[in-house]
């Protein structure tokens, strides 16, 4: 079990939830929503984390829409060429 102790607060940090990160061979990526249901895989450099959120040092700009849940499903669907369903199917 990991334990985190918050010692300082950085009000200016750009962060994403840990669930948004995909790691491939030691390199971290996030999926950025570009429009509608289009996503771009983006390499990011990470900084410190508090166990929930991770600081992004480069690769993103404030205001970009990052997939915070389901990033791994987008990765899998991009490998197969299809997008995941919307949570339920008819």
Secondary structure, DSSP 4 states (H G I P E B T S, - for coil): ----------TT--EEEGGG-EEETTEEEEEEEEETTEEEEEEEEEEEE-SSEEEEEES--TT-EE--SSHHHHHHHHHHT-PPP-S---
